[in-house]
């Protein structure tokens, strides 16, 4: 993923507005909305890092635990037939359904 920034376990998306001629983004995976923007890539990277630091500091000031981006746990809703086939396949591989799903996702998203 080439349009993602990372800092202290948080990631941020990056987009570009041709009309405003500005790069912008937001911190992903947290309940609060924290955005950042800049007119150059180097400034954008700094704005992202500053946004993460500000988010962590603000949470500390107000006594709130900062959201961590992802816990590694999520619910997935799939068709019953696909669920059954995944269980059969994972059983044949002698691994849990969770391990099977993790392997399949990893294969698709890791470069």
Phi and psi in degrees as a GROMACS rama.xvg file:
@    title "Ramachandran Plot"
@    xaxis  label "Phi"
@    yaxis  label "Psi"
@TYPE xy
-91.7338  -10.9756  UNK-2
-110.31  36.1116  UNK-3
-127.191  132.907  UNK-4
-103.767  150.426  UNK-5
-132.395  139.483  UNK-6
-160.62  125.909  UNK-7
50.9741  39.0507  UNK-8
83.8124  2.21222  UNK-9
-108.598  149.845  UNK-10
-122.455  156.101  UNK-11
-136.763  143.086  UNK-12
-81.4033  157.706  UNK-13
-129.06  130.85  UNK-14
-134.475  169.721  UNK-15
-132.104  133.659  UNK-16
-103.497  110.767  UNK-17
-67.3738  -33.0762  UNK-18
-65.9903  -48.3607  UNK-19
-88.2506  -9.33252  UNK-20
52.7354  52.5482  UNK-21
-142.734  144.434  UNK-22
-88.348  145.323  UNK-23
-151.371  164.094  UNK-24
-171.847  -174.817  UNK-25
-146.309  158.031  UNK-26
-74.5192  130.853  UNK-27
-86.4302  153.756  UNK-28
74.3476  14.2875  UNK-29
-119.058  155.957  UNK-30
-72.8759  -29.3609  UNK-31
-79.3969  157.703  UNK-32
-101.506  113.259  UNK-33
-125.176  117.11  UNK-34
-114.295  166.835  UNK-35
-153.683  156.147  UNK-36
-157.66  160.938  UNK-37
-168.236  167.47  UNK-38
-100.896  -0.891251  UNK-39
-137.156  161.395  UNK-40
-64.3382  -44.5786  UNK-41
-63.3872  -39.7939  UNK-42
-67.353  -34.7345  UNK-43
-64.957  -43.2597  UNK-44
-59.9069  -43.1521  UNK-45
-66.2622  -42.0061  UNK-46
-61.4349  -37.8488  UNK-47
-65.0027  -49.7387  UNK-48
-58.6983  -42.8252  UNK-49
-62.8765  -38.8824  UNK-50
-64.114  -42.0238  UNK-51
-63.7352  -48.0987  UNK-52
-60.4628  -43.5844  UNK-53
-63.7714  -40.3376  UNK-54
-60.6307  -47.2673  UNK-55
-63.4372  -44.6831  UNK-56
-64.503  -43.0896  UNK-57
-62.9621  -42.5879  UNK-58
-59.2197  -43.0606  UNK-59
-63.3732  -41.9242  UNK-60
-63.196  -36.4128  UNK-61
-96.9099  3.91863  UNK-62
74.414  27.9338  UNK-63
-106.748  138.373  UNK-64
-74.3129  123.169  UNK-65
-63.0985  141.393  UNK-66
-66.6575  138.617  UNK-67
-89.6698  150.262  UNK-68
-59.9204  -55.7049  UNK-69
-141.243  142.071  UNK-70
-91.8353  -15.9529  UNK-71
90.299  12.7818  UNK-72
-131.812  131.551  UNK-73
-156.574  155.685  UNK-74
-95.049  140.524  UNK-75
-125.81  132.055  UNK-76
-107.209  120.634  UNK-77
-133.113  168.178  UNK-78
-64.2686  140.764  UNK-79
-53.1715  -39.229  UNK-80
-63.9739  -40.9216  UNK-81
-67.2445  -38.8068  UNK-82
-58.8421  -48.5093  UNK-83
-59.3892  -45.7683  UNK-84
-65.349  -36.0886  UNK-85
-66.2391  -39.7057  UNK-86
-65.0622  -43.3771  UNK-87
-61.3523  -46.2012  UNK-88
-64.3658  -44.9064  UNK-89
-65.3149  -37.5065  UNK-90
-63.9467  -42.1184  UNK-91
-63.6922  -31.5816  UNK-92
-84.3179  -4.68328  UNK-93
59.9495  42.0001  UNK-94
-132.82  162.857  UNK-95
-73.3016  163.119  UNK-96
-61.6283  -39.7102  UNK-97
-60.1589  -44.9134  UNK-98
-62.515  -40.842  UNK-99
-61.1296  -49.0012  UNK-100
-61.8997  -42.5524  UNK-101
-60.4872  -43.7228  UNK-102
-62.8918  -43.3996  UNK-103
-65.3241  -43.703  UNK-104
-64.4915  -44.5367  UNK-105
-58.2371  -42.0443  UNK-106
-60.8001  -34.3318  UNK-107
-84.8611  -27.3484  UNK-108
-111.01  -17.6829  UNK-109
-90.8404  128.119  UNK-110
